[in-house]
Amino acid sequence: MAAAGRSIQPGGTVRRVTRWCVDMVVTVLRYAVQRIPTYRRDRQQDPGEPPDFERELPGDPTTLQRPTDGIGPLYHRSYWIFVTDETLNGEELISYILQEPNQVTPTEMASFETMDGEPARDLQVGDELIVRLPGPWDGPVRVIERTPTSFRFATLRGHMEAGEIEFRTSTDARGFLEFRIESWARSGDPLFHLLYGRFVIGREMQQHMWAQFCRRVAAVSGGVRMSNPSSTTRRFGSNP
């Protein structure tokens, strides 16, 4: 199994910082121009119980980056959108995303690749991917769960966060199809902790990316989007 982390060679730090500066300038400009209105509903409902972060997961446990490996507070974030009159039902929508996730990803901000650098396709439990991101990080993840209406990633060593993220569909009492992204994570390193927790730029960029993802999923469903994406953010102490 390919290693997820990337070693930094002599001179790599300069290239890393240069890439970060260029990528962040481009991303911030796009954020300013293309910012999607998002309804923020922080702390309005019980977030429920987090996953058991120490449970056994598929694949090599030594390459996982669990919340206990991170720093700073544990953040619980959700992003969701409702559609109606869709032509793809919840199961078909999840299957569509798993078949080629870059079809619904804002690739100017992120893209899913295999460890060999090929576009990710037909994701299965145990697959390891790299989410290419602006800035000095990439996001290695492993598919740890797949059901007809959901899939879940866990972060691997070298990711900017330490935790899990789930993508799922459901039908609400009105008959509307809901697509939801839900994450539980801490910062993976001190720099991201600074950008995410202190300056909040990391949180804003993340919010922008997943809001775009939600809108693209709504579009490919073939249905009518009922509103702009909604989100919640909750912070839990300094330890999971």
C-alpha positions as CSV (number, residue, x, y, z in Angstrom):
1,M,0.0,0.0,0.0
2,A,1.4,3.4,-1.0
3,A,2.4,5.7,1.8
4,A,0.1,8.7,2.1
5,G,2.5,11.2,3.5
6,R,5.0,13.2,1.5
7,S,8.5,13.7,2.8
8,I,10.0,17.2,2.5
9,Q,13.3,17.2,0.7
10,P,16.0,19.9,1.1
11,G,14.6,23.0,-0.6
12,G,11.1,21.6,-0.3
13,T,10.2,24.2,2.3
14,V,10.8,27.1,-0.1
15,R,8.7,25.4,-2.8
16,R,6.0,24.6,-0.3
17,V,5.8,28.2,0.9
18,T,5.9,29.5,-2.7
19,R,3.1,27.2,-3.8
20,W,1.1,28.2,-0.7
21,C,1.4,31.9,-1.5
22,V,0.4,31.5,-5.2
23,D,-2.5,29.0,-4.5
24,M,-3.9,31.0,-1.6
25,V,-3.9,34.3,-3.6
26,V,-5.8,32.6,-6.5
27,T,-8.2,30.9,-4.1
28,V,-9.0,34.0,-2.1
29,L,-9.7,36.0,-5.3
30,R,-12.0,33.3,-6.5
31,Y,-13.7,33.2,-3.0
32,A,-14.2,37.0,-3.2
33,V,-15.7,36.9,-6.7
34,Q,-17.7,33.6,-6.5
35,R,-18.7,33.4,-2.9
36,I,-21.9,31.4,-2.4
37,P,-24.5,32.7,0.0
38,T,-24.7,30.1,2.8
39,Y,-27.2,30.0,5.6
40,R,-25.3,29.5,8.9
41,R,-27.2,28.0,11.7
42,D,-24.7,27.5,14.4
43,R,-25.6,25.9,17.7
44,Q,-29.3,25.6,16.9
45,Q,-29.6,21.8,17.4
46,D,-27.9,18.9,19.2
47,P,-25.1,17.6,17.0
48,G,-25.6,14.1,18.3
49,E,-22.9,11.7,19.3
50,P,-19.6,11.8,17.4
51,P,-18.2,8.5,15.9
52,D,-16.1,6.3,18.0
53,F,-12.7,7.6,16.8
54,E,-10.8,4.6,18.3
55,R,-12.9,1.9,16.5
56,E,-11.3,-0.5,14.2
57,L,-11.2,0.8,10.6
58,P,-10.3,-0.8,7.3
59,G,-6.7,-0.7,6.2
60,D,-3.4,0.0,8.0
61,P,-4.1,1.6,11.4
62,T,-0.6,3.1,11.6
63,T,-1.2,5.5,8.7
64,L,-4.5,6.9,10.1
65,Q,-4.5,10.4,11.5
66,R,-7.3,10.3,14.1
67,P,-8.6,13.2,16.1
68,T,-6.4,12.2,19.0
69,D,-3.4,12.8,16.7
70,G,-4.5,16.4,16.0
71,I,-4.2,19.6,17.9
72,G,-6.6,22.3,19.1
73,P,-10.4,22.0,19.5
74,L,-12.6,19.3,17.9
75,Y,-14.8,20.9,15.2
76,H,-18.1,19.5,14.2
77,R,-19.2,20.9,10.8
78,S,-22.2,20.1,8.6
79,Y,-23.2,21.4,5.2
80,W,-26.4,20.5,3.4
81,I,-28.8,21.3,0.7
82,F,-32.4,20.3,-0.3
83,V,-33.7,19.5,-3.7
84,T,-37.1,18.3,-5.1
85,D,-38.3,16.8,-8.3
86,E,-34.9,15.1,-8.7
87,T,-34.2,12.7,-11.5
88,L,-31.5,10.8,-9.5
89,N,-32.6,9.4,-6.1
90,G,-30.4,9.3,-3.1
91,E,-28.7,6.0,-3.9
92,E,-28.2,7.0,-7.5
93,L,-26.7,10.3,-6.4
94,I,-24.2,8.7,-4.1
95,S,-23.3,6.2,-6.8
96,Y,-22.7,9.1,-9.2
97,I,-20.4,10.9,-6.8
98,L,-18.4,7.7,-6.0
99,Q,-18.0,6.9,-9.7
100,E,-16.1,10.1,-10.3
101,P,-16.0,12.6,-7.4
102,N,-14.3,15.3,-9.5
103,Q,-17.5,15.7,-11.5
104,V,-19.0,17.5,-8.5
105,T,-15.9,19.0,-6.9
106,P,-14.8,22.6,-7.5
107,T,-11.6,21.5,-9.0
108,E,-10.1,25.0,-8.9
109,M,-10.0,24.4,-5.1
110,A,-9.7,20.7,-4.7
111,S,-9.4,17.5,-6.8
112,F,-9.5,13.8,-5.9
113,E,-6.6,11.7,-7.1
114,T,-5.3,8.2,-6.6
115,M,-1.9,7.7,-5.0
116,D,-0.5,7.3,-8.5
117,G,-1.8,10.8,-9.5
118,E,-4.7,9.6,-11.6
119,P,-8.2,11.0,-11.3
120,A,-10.1,9.1,-8.6
121,R,-12.9,6.8,-9.9
122,D,-15.2,4.1,-8.6
123,L,-14.3,4.5,-4.9
124,Q,-14.4,1.4,-2.8
125,V,-13.8,0.8,0.9
126,G,-10.1,0.7,1.6
127,D,-9.1,3.0,-1.3
128,E,-6.6,5.7,-0.5
129,L,-6.8,9.0,-2.2
130,I,-5.1,12.4,-2.2
131,V,-7.3,15.5,-2.2
132,R,-5.2,18.1,-3.9
133,L,-5.7,21.5,-2.2
134,P,-4.4,25.1,-2.5
135,G,-1.7,26.0,0.0
136,P,1.0,23.9,1.5
137,W,-1.1,20.8,2.2
138,D,-2.6,17.9,0.3
139,G,-5.3,15.8,2.0
140,P,-4.6,12.1,2.0
141,V,-7.7,10.1,3.0
142,R,-9.0,6.5,3.1
143,V,-12.5,5.3,2.2
144,I,-13.6,3.6,5.5
145,E,-17.3,3.1,4.8
146,R,-19.7,2.9,1.9
147,T,-23.4,2.2,2.0
148,P,-26.1,2.7,-0.7
149,T,-26.8,6.3,0.6
150,S,-23.4,7.3,2.1
151,F,-19.7,7.1,2.2
152,R,-17.1,8.2,4.7
153,F,-13.4,9.2,4.6
154,A,-10.8,9.1,7.4
155,T,-7.8,11.3,7.3
156,L,-4.3,9.9,6.9
157,R,-0.9,11.1,8.1
158,G,0.0,14.4,6.4
159,H,-3.5,15.7,6.2
160,M,-4.2,19.2,7.4
161,E,-7.0,17.8,9.6
162,A,-7.3,14.8,11.8
163,G,-10.7,13.2,11.8
164,E,-13.5,11.9,9.6
165,I,-16.0,13.2,7.0
166,E,-19.2,11.6,5.7
167,F,-21.3,12.4,2.6
168,R,-24.9,11.1,2.7
169,T,-28.4,11.5,1.2
170,S,-31.8,11.1,2.9
171,T,-35.4,12.1,2.4
172,D,-37.1,14.5,4.8
173,A,-40.7,14.5,6.0
174,R,-41.6,16.8,3.1
175,G,-40.3,14.4,0.6
176,F,-37.3,16.6,-0.3
177,L,-34.0,15.0,-1.0
178,E,-31.2,16.2,1.4
179,F,-27.5,15.9,0.6
180,R,-25.4,16.4,3.6
181,I,-21.6,16.6,4.4
182,E,-20.7,16.1,8.1
183,S,-17.2,16.2,9.6
184,W,-15.6,15.8,13.0
185,A,-12.0,16.9,13.0
186,R,-9.2,18.7,14.7
187,S,-6.3,20.6,13.1
188,G,-3.5,18.3,11.8
189,D,-0.6,20.7,12.4
190,P,0.2,24.0,14.1
191,L,0.0,26.1,10.9
192,F,-3.5,24.9,10.0
193,H,-4.5,25.3,13.6
194,L,-3.4,29.0,13.3
195,L,-5.3,29.5,10.0
196,Y,-8.4,27.6,11.0
197,G,-8.7,28.5,14.7
198,R,-7.1,31.9,15.0
199,F,-7.6,33.7,11.7
200,V,-10.6,31.5,10.5
201,I,-9.4,31.8,6.8
202,G,-9.1,28.0,6.8
203,R,-12.7,27.7,7.9
204,E,-14.0,30.2,5.4
205,M,-12.2,28.5,2.5
206,Q,-13.5,25.1,3.6
207,Q,-17.0,26.5,3.9
208,H,-16.8,27.9,0.4
209,M,-15.5,24.7,-1.1
210,W,-18.2,22.4,0.5
211,A,-20.9,24.9,-0.3
212,Q,-19.9,24.7,-4.0
213,F,-19.8,20.9,-3.7
214,C,-23.4,20.9,-2.4
215,R,-24.6,23.1,-5.2
216,R,-23.0,20.9,-7.8
217,V,-24.5,17.8,-6.3
218,A,-27.9,19.5,-6.3
219,A,-27.4,20.4,-10.0
220,V,-26.5,16.8,-11.1
221,S,-29.5,15.4,-9.2
222,G,-31.6,17.0,-11.9
223,G,-33.9,18.5,-9.3
224,V,-34.9,22.0,-8.2
225,R,-32.7,23.4,-5.5
226,M,-34.9,24.6,-2.6
227,S,-32.4,27.1,-1.2
228,N,-28.7,27.9,-1.0
229,P,-26.6,25.5,1.1
230,S,-26.8,25.7,4.9
231,S,-24.1,25.0,7.5
232,T,-23.4,24.6,11.1
233,T,-20.1,24.8,13.0
234,R,-19.6,23.7,16.6
235,R,-16.4,23.7,18.7
236,F,-15.7,21.2,21.5
237,G,-12.9,22.0,23.9
238,S,-9.3,21.1,23.0
239,N,-9.6,17.4,23.0
240,P,-12.1,14.9,21.3
